[in-house]
Amino acid sequence: MKVVESPSQNDKVVAFVITGDGETERKVLKFVANRFNGKSKTLVFQKSSLSKKTGLSALNAIDKVHRLSGYTTFLILLDKEHFTREELEYKLARLFEKYELSGTNPYIITSDVFRVYLVVLGYKKAIEEHIAKLIELEFSESVPPEKSSIKTFLRTKGLKKYKRLFETVKLENLEKAFKPLVEAIKVLEEET
């Protein structure tokens, strides 16, 4: 699966991606999605303010994106620090007259019009915890889940960018470290 900002007419778009500030999420999603079936299907991840919403406010963008683009399937990436299931249920009740919520990370939200795959990133806080876990699984070294610590570690291993890390890690370690994201990608790949 590939991640693009603007799809071409030939792209088979499976979902529109919405996230918080998103630059790390964009990179990670691109690298992880590419490792699973590569290029036959597409995720649209724009750099617009529509796709950048913090926490559960990301759900507010669904209707607007749908009206502007026609997309009905969404992949929403949220940091754990901005999420509780109770808040999710409250928000869904306010946004949708009828909906079904199933799964636990990824959460699948189905309404009359939309299908949303909601992935909560981080064990306590954010996506950097998954990157640190991947490093631990791959190199048997513990790194604090902070951007600066991760970048320093990668440089010491000759991996100046996330891309090199994600291209070289074992697929099984990638699946373990990013389990909810990988599961969502696999479901999107199978169902569309």
Rosetta blueprint (number, residue, H / E / L):
1 M L
2 K E
3 V E
4 V E
5 E L
6 S L
7 P L
8 S L
9 Q L
10 N L
11 D L
12 K L
13 V E
14 V E
15 A E
16 F E
17 V E
18 I E
19 T E
20 G L
21 D L
22 G L
23 E H
24 T H
25 E H
26 R H
27 K H
28 V H
29 L H
30 K H
31 F H
32 V H
33 A H
34 N H
35 R H
36 F L
37 N L
38 G L
39 K L
40 S L
41 K L
42 T E
43 L E
44 V E
45 F L
46 Q L
47 K L
48 S L
49 S H
50 L H
51 S H
52 K E
53 K L
54 T L
55 G H
56 L H
57 S H
58 A H
59 L H
60 N H
61 A H
62 I H
63 D H
64 K H
65 V H
66 H H
67 R H
68 L H
69 S H
70 G L
71 Y L
72 T L
73 T E
74 F E
75 L E
76 I E
77 L E
78 L E
79 D E
80 K H
81 E H
82 H H
83 F L
84 T L
85 R H
86 E H
87 E H
88 L H
89 E H
90 Y H
91 K H
92 L H
93 A H
94 R H
95 L H
96 F L
97 E L
98 K L
99 Y E
100 E E
101 L E
102 S E
103 G L
104 T L
105 N L
106 P L
107 Y E
108 I E
109 I E
110 T E
111 S E
112 D L
113 V L
114 F L
115 R E
116 V E
117 Y E
118 L E
119 V E
120 V E
121 L E
122 G L
123 Y L
124 K L
125 K L
126 A L
127 I L
128 E H
129 E H
130 H H
131 I H
132 A H
133 K H
134 L H
135 I H
136 E H
137 L H
138 E H
139 F H
140 S L
141 E L
142 S L
143 V L
144 P L
145 P L
146 E L
147 K H
148 S H
149 S H
150 I H
151 K H
152 T H
153 F H
154 L H
155 R H
156 T H
157 K L
158 G L
159 L L
160 K L
161 K L
162 Y H
163 K H
164 R H
165 L H
166 F H
167 E H
168 T H
169 V L
170 K L
171 L H
172 E H
173 N H
174 L H
175 E H
176 K H
177 A H
178 F L
179 K H
180 P H
181 L H
182 V H
183 E H
184 A H
185 I H
186 K H
187 V H
188 L H
189 E H
190 E H
191 E H
192 T L
